[in-house]
């Protein structure tokens, strides 16, 4: 049987590609054992860990097979956010040092976002500054809530202040729903596809409603999965926002309509959404310059994402923007 055809030669930068380090995995296992949760290592989990923990030739070989020019690498969810502040901060520094070393070894193939521990806000801001200025990483990855708390709480705002001052984006990535949302969203088979997106989309709306982008107008937030469904409801969100304020007699607490912040401060990626209609709608709603390509490897098959994007009814110019030009601009690659 003939080998499958390789993807056409295009420059492709995938901007939500996972990794971990053994120390994070060991700490997560210890935490799970302490809570009584299952720590069984299935063959599938073992294979996934092997892919996540490799930042060398195995990863580069997979990228070549899938037609990926460069990965923007991020610590897999929930990253360092489940641990106490001291341990989380220590693990973030360790992960960032390892990632930076890999990026230095493969400067044209790998770039990375810094892990930070929001449970230590001042430490997270300091680590972001170190990671960008000293290590050359391109921004931060935060896996949604931290111990059930959301980043609209002002105690977390030093992280936004640092990101804006450094002029680097924050990637807000999904994780399992927070304790207050876990019950209703805990439907077997739907927890990831629906629950993760609802939880992260709610986090984004809290940032808008909480005035984060009024306080930090140059802050850029990146979210995956075609915007966690938010782009498709922006007009209704604007409409009902104004209606709810009027009917309830509430004063406006943000300067602009919600959609204005979404279009100005938020950039979305295609991760896990390799489907024509959502992509074309997102392009129409947000503009081609606000969309980035992501495969979400190894949690998704990168080749599927490449084949789907190659087949989209877009011009070569627009595909080039989604595949690599926008990413180079947003992350300064």
C-alpha positions in Angstrom: 0.0 0.0 0.0 1.3 3.4 -1.0 2.2 5.8 1.8 -0.3 8.7 2.3 0.5 11.8 0.4 2.4 14.4 2.4 0.6 17.8 3.0 1.5 20.5 0.4 4.6 22.5 1.3 3.3 25.6 3.1 4.6 27.3 6.2 2.4 26.3 9.1 2.8 27.5 12.7 0.6 25.6 15.2 0.1 27.7 18.3 -1.4 25.4 21.0 0.8 22.4 21.1 1.2 20.6 24.4 4.1 19.4 26.5 4.9 18.6 30.1 7.8 17.6 32.3 8.1 14.5 34.5 8.1 16.7 37.7 4.7 18.1 36.9 3.3 14.7 36.1 4.7 13.2 39.4 3.3 16.1 41.4 -0.1 15.7 39.8 -0.1 12.0 40.6 0.8 12.7 44.2 -2.0 15.2 44.4 -4.5 12.8 42.9 -3.4 10.0 45.3 -3.8 12.4 48.2 -7.4 13.2 47.2 -8.3 9.6 46.5 -8.6 10.0 42.8 -7.6 7.3 40.3 -4.0 7.4 39.2 -4.2 4.3 36.9 -1.7 4.6 34.0 -3.5 3.3 31.0 -1.5 2.5 27.7 -3.2 5.5 26.1 -2.1 7.8 28.9 1.4 6.4 28.8 1.7 7.0 25.1 0.3 10.5 25.5 2.9 11.3 28.2 5.7 10.1 26.0 4.6 12.5 23.3 4.0 15.4 25.7 7.4 15.0 27.4 9.5 14.9 24.3 10.9 18.2 23.1 13.4 16.7 20.7 13.7 14.5 17.6 10.5 12.6 18.2 8.4 15.8 18.3 10.3 17.2 15.3 9.7 14.0 13.3 6.0 14.1 14.0 5.9 17.7 12.9 7.6 16.8 9.7 5.2 14.0 9.0 2.2 16.3 9.6 3.6 19.3 7.6 4.0 21.6 10.7 6.8 24.1 10.3 6.8 25.4 13.9 5.1 24.6 17.1 4.3 27.2 19.8 4.5 24.9 22.8 2.4 25.2 26.0 2.2 23.3 29.2 -0.8 21.0 29.1 -3.8 21.6 31.3 -4.0 22.2 34.2 -0.3 22.9 34.2 1.0 24.2 37.5 -2.3 25.6 38.7 -3.4 22.7 40.9 -0.5 23.0 43.4 0.2 25.2 46.3 1.8 28.6 45.4 5.4 27.7 46.2 5.3 24.4 44.4 3.4 25.8 41.5 5.9 28.7 41.1 8.9 26.3 41.3 7.4 23.9 38.7 6.7 26.8 36.4 10.3 27.9 36.5 11.5 24.4 35.9 9.1 23.9 32.9 10.1 27.2 31.4 13.8 26.5 31.7 13.3 23.2 29.9 11.1 24.7 27.2 13.5 27.6 26.6 16.4 25.1 26.2 14.4 23.2 23.6 13.6 26.4 21.7 17.3 27.3 21.7 18.1 23.8 20.4 15.5 24.1 17.6 15.1 27.8 17.0 13.3 27.5 13.7 11.0 24.7 14.8 10.0 25.5 18.4 8.8 28.5 20.3 7.0 28.6 23.7 4.7 30.3 26.1 5.6 30.5 29.8 3.9 28.6 32.4 2.9 30.8 35.4 1.2 30.1 38.7 -1.6 32.5 39.3 -2.1 31.2 42.8 1.0 33.4 43.4 0.1 36.5 41.4 3.2 38.5 42.1 5.4 35.5 41.5 3.5 34.8 38.3 4.2 38.3 37.0 7.8 38.0 37.9 8.2 34.7 36.2 6.5 36.0 33.1 9.0 38.8 33.0 11.9 36.4 33.5 10.6 34.0 30.9 10.2 36.7 28.3 13.3 38.9 28.9 15.8 36.2 29.9 14.5 33.0 28.3 13.0 34.4 25.1 9.5 32.9 25.6 6.6 34.6 23.8 3.9 35.1 26.4 2.1 33.2 29.0 -0.2 30.2 29.2 -2.9 30.1 31.9 -5.2 27.1 32.1 -8.5 29.0 33.0 -9.5 29.0 36.7 -7.1 28.5 39.5 -8.6 26.7 42.5 -12.0 27.8 41.3 -11.0 31.5 41.1 -11.1 33.6 37.9 -8.7 36.2 36.7 -11.2 39.1 36.8 -10.4 39.2 40.6 -8.1 42.1 41.0 -5.6 40.2 43.0 -4.6 38.5 39.7 -4.2 41.8 37.8 -0.4 42.0 38.3 -0.2 39.3 35.7 -2.1 41.4 33.2 0.0 44.4 34.1 3.2 42.5 33.3 1.8 41.1 30.1 0.8 44.5 28.8 4.1 46.1 29.9 6.0 43.3 28.1 3.7 43.5 25.1 3.1 39.8 25.0 -0.2 37.8 24.9 -1.8 35.5 27.4 -3.2 32.2 26.1 -6.3 31.3 28.1 -6.6 27.5 27.7 -9.4 25.3 29.0 -9.3 22.9 31.9 -11.9 20.8 33.8 -14.8 23.0 35.0 -14.3 24.8 38.3 -16.0 23.3 41.4 -19.1 25.5 41.0 -19.6 24.4 37.4 -18.4 20.8 37.6 -21.7 19.2 38.6 -24.0 20.5 35.8 -21.2 20.1 33.3 -20.1 16.6 34.4 -22.0 14.6 31.7 -19.9 11.6 30.6 -18.8 12.1 27.0 -19.7 15.8 27.0 -17.4 17.1 29.8 -14.6 18.1 27.4 -16.4 19.0 24.2 -19.1 21.1 26.0 -18.0 21.6 29.6 -14.4 22.9 28.9 -15.6 25.4 26.3 -18.5 26.7 28.5 -16.2 27.1 31.4 -13.5 28.9 29.5 -16.0 31.0 27.6 -17.5 32.1 30.9 -14.0 33.0 32.1 -13.5 35.3 29.0 -16.9 37.0 29.6 -15.9 37.6 33.2 -12.8 39.3 32.1 -14.8 41.6 29.8 -17.5 42.3 32.4 -14.9 42.8 35.1 -13.2 45.7 33.3 -9.9 44.0 32.6 -9.6 45.4 29.1 -10.6 48.9 30.2 -7.7 48.7 32.8 -5.3 47.1 30.3 -6.4 48.3 26.8 -3.3 46.9 25.0 -3.6 43.4 26.6 -4.0 40.6 24.0 -5.8 37.4 25.0 -5.7 34.3 22.8 -8.3 31.6 23.1 -8.8 28.4 21.3 -11.5 26.2 19.8 -12.7 29.0 17.4 -13.3 31.3 20.3 -15.1 28.8 22.7 -18.4 29.5 20.7 -18.4 33.2 21.7 -18.1 34.7 18.2 -21.3 33.1 17.2 -23.3 34.9 19.9 -21.6 38.3 20.0 -24.6 40.2 18.5 -27.0 38.7 21.0 -24.5 39.3 23.9 -24.4 43.0 23.0 -28.2 43.2 22.6 -29.1 41.5 25.9 -26.3 43.3 27.7 -27.9 46.6 27.0 -31.4 45.2 27.6 -30.5 43.7 31.0 -28.9 47.0 32.2 -31.9 49.0 31.1 -34.6 46.6 32.5 -32.7 46.2 35.8 -31.7 49.8 36.2 -28.0 49.0 36.3 -25.2 51.4 35.5 -22.7 50.5 32.8 -19.4 49.3 34.3 -17.5 48.9 31.1 -16.7 51.5 28.5 -17.7 49.6 25.3 -20.0 46.9 24.2 -18.8 43.3 24.9 -18.2 42.7 21.2 -15.8 45.6 20.9 -13.4 44.1 23.5 -13.7 40.7 21.8 -12.7 42.1 18.4 -10.0 44.5 19.8 -8.3 42.4 22.5 -9.0 38.8 21.8 -7.6 36.5 19.1 -8.9 33.0 18.4 -7.4 29.8 17.2 -8.7 26.9 15.2 -7.6 24.2 17.7 -9.9 21.2 17.6 -12.4 22.9 15.3 -11.4 21.6 11.9 -14.8 22.4 10.3 -15.7 24.6 7.4 -18.8 26.4 8.5 -17.5 27.6 11.9 -14.2 28.7 10.3 -15.9 30.7 7.6 -18.3 32.3 10.1 -15.4 33.2 12.4 -13.6 34.8 9.5 -16.7 36.8 8.6 -17.4 37.8 12.2 -13.9 38.7 13.4 -11.8 39.2 10.3 -9.0 37.1 8.9 -6.3 38.9 10.9 -7.8 37.7 14.2 -7.5 34.0 13.5 -4.6 31.6 14.1 -4.0 28.0 13.2 -3.6 25.4 16.0 -3.7 21.7 16.0 -3.8 21.0 19.8 -1.2 18.2 19.4 -1.0 15.5 20.8 -4.6 15.7 22.1 -5.8 16.1 18.5 -4.3 14.8 15.3 -2.2 17.5 13.6 -2.6 15.9 10.2 -6.4 16.2 10.4 -6.1 19.9 11.2 -3.7 20.5 8.3 -5.8 18.5 5.8 -8.9 20.5 6.9 -7.3 23.9 6.6 -5.7 23.1 3.3 -9.2 22.2 2.0 -10.9 25.4 3.2 -12.4 27.7 0.5 -10.0 30.5 1.3 -7.5 32.3 -0.9 -3.8 31.4 -0.5 -3.3 34.9 1.0 -5.9 34.2 3.7 -4.5 30.7 4.4 -1.0 32.2 4.8 -2.4 34.6 7.4 -4.1 31.9 9.4 -1.2 29.4 9.0 1.7 31.7 9.9 1.6 35.4 9.2 -0.8 36.3 12.0 1.1 34.1 14.5 4.4 35.8 13.7 2.8 39.1 14.3 0.9 38.2 17.5 3.7 36.2 19.2 6.6 38.1 17.5 8.1 34.9 16.2 
